[in-house]
Amino acid sequence: MANWNDILSGKDEEVNDDELLKYVNGDLPDEDIHRIEQKIASSAFVNDAVDGLQEFNNKERLNSYVRQLNKDLHIHLNARKSKQQKRQIKDYPYTWITIIVVLSICILGYFVIHLYKNNKVPVPANRQQENTQRTITPSSLNPVAKG
């Protein structure tokens, strides 16, 4: 909405609130009255708005009521918008990076432990030969006893 005082939809073919107030007060020329009456006949929303304005008792205070309603509406909408913004999850890139790194480390650790636990890790060929040829004796474990 370009004009925050405009209580209607803001379409060009619709009647704005100033024209409606002037129509109800009888402050419009005849050609404008005829144009507004055509719009009232074509739109149920405008027809209801005119009916409501005509039933209003204190026409002098009508403008102040309209301004107060618009002000309250904008306060309510701004409060609602700020609540929605507070509820949104903030985009913290370092938090997401940290979460991804920690999860990756956990998954990698799981697979490494799982592979070693099931002994499915291939042992290099030269290590297999060393293990089969070598015998462990108590003297080979104690390097001081060799000397």
C-alpha positions, 0 to 999 in steps of 0.5 A: 500500500502506497498510502497507509490511510487507504483502508481499502485494497488500493485498486484503481477501480475501487473507491478509496476511504476519502471518497467514501467519507465524502459520499456519506457526508454528501460533499461530492459533485453529482458526477462523482456521486454517480461514479461511486454509486456504480462502484457500490452496485458492482462491489459487495465490499464497497456496499457494506462499507457504505452501509456501515458508514451511513449507520455511524452516528457521530460523523464528525468523529468518523475521521479520527476513528478511521485514523485510530483504526488504521494506526491500531491495525499497523501496530498489530501487523508490525507486532505480528511481523516481529513475532514471526521474525523472532520465531524464524531460525537464524542462519548461522553458517558456523553453527551449520559447518560445525554440526556437519563436521561433527556428524562427519567425524562421528560417521567416519569413526563408526565405520572405522571402528566397525571395520576394525572390529570385524577384521575386514581391513586388509593387512598388507602382504609384507606385514603378513610375512613378518607376522608368520615368520616372527616368534615372540619370546620373553627376551624379544620383548625386553630390549635390555636383556639383549645387550 
